[in-house]
Amino acid sequence: DLVRVDLRGGVVTVLARGEVNTAWTRPRWAPDGGRIVAAVQRGGRWRVALVDPRTGAEADVAPDDGAERYDATFTPDGRA
C-alpha cells in the first residue's frame, strides 16, 4: 500500500492499495504538498504515477511504451 502516516497521532491513511501483483515504492511529495509521485509495479512492470494525497486518485505520467520507469522526483519548483 501507499500510505500517509500522521506522526503526531499515529493515524495511517491508505492512499492507494497494493495487491499481490502491485507494489508501491519511493514516494516523493511535491514542494507544495499537493501531489505525490511514486513508482508502482503492476504485472511485473515499473511505472511512475502521480497520486492525489487527498483522494488517492492516481494517474500514470509516462507513455505506455513498455519502458521501466521508477525513482521519480519533482523539480525544485514542483512544476515537473
ZAMARGU-4260 file (C-alpha; in steps of 0.2 Angstrom, whole numbers, plus 5000, padded with zeros to 4 digits):
<rodrens>
0) 5000/5000/5000 | 5005/5018/4998 | 5000/5026/5015 | 5001/5043/5024 | 5006/5042/5042
5) 5002/5056/5054 | 5017/5057/5065 | 5008/5066/5079 | 4993/5055/5081 | 4999/5039/5073
10) 4985/5038/5061 | 4988/5028/5045 | 4978/5033/5029 | 4979/5021/5014 | 4981/5032/4998
15) 4982/5018/4986 | 4981/4999/4989 | 4994/4987/4985 | 4990/4969/4980 | 4999/4953/4976
20) 5004/4960/4959 | 5005/4978/4964 | 5019/4986/4974 | 5022/5004/4978 | 5039/5012/4982
25) 5049/5028/4983 | 5035/5041/4986 | 5040/5059/4984 | 5030/5074/4990 | 5028/5089/4978
30) 5035/5105/4986 | 5018/5112/4988 | 5011/5096/4996 | 4998/5094/4983 | 5004/5079/4974
35) 5014/5063/4977 | 5025/5054/4964 | 5029/5036/4967 | 5034/5021/4957 | 5021/5007/4956
40) 5025/4989/4950 | 5010/4981/4941 | 5011/4965/4932 | 5030/4964/4933 | 5032/4982/4926
45) 5038/4998/4935 | 5028/5014/4931 | 5028/5031/4938 | 5011/5038/4945 | 5005/5054/4952
50) 4994/5052/4967 | 4982/5065/4975 | 4985/5064/4994 | 4968/5070/4997 | 4958/5057/4987
55) 4971/5044/4982 | 4967/5046/4964 | 4981/5041/4953 | 4987/5044/4935 | 5001/5037/4925
60) 5014/5050/4920 | 5023/5041/4906 | 5018/5034/4890 | 5013/5015/4889 | 5028/5011/4879
65) 5034/4996/4889 | 5049/5005/4897 | 5053/5003/4915 | 5051/5019/4925 | 5054/5022/4944
70) 5063/5033/4956 | 5055/5049/4950 | 5056/5066/4959 | 5049/5083/4957 | 5059/5098/4951
75) 5063/5111/4964 | 5049/5122/4959 | 5037/5107/4958 | 5031/5111/4941 | 5038/5095/4933
</rodrens>
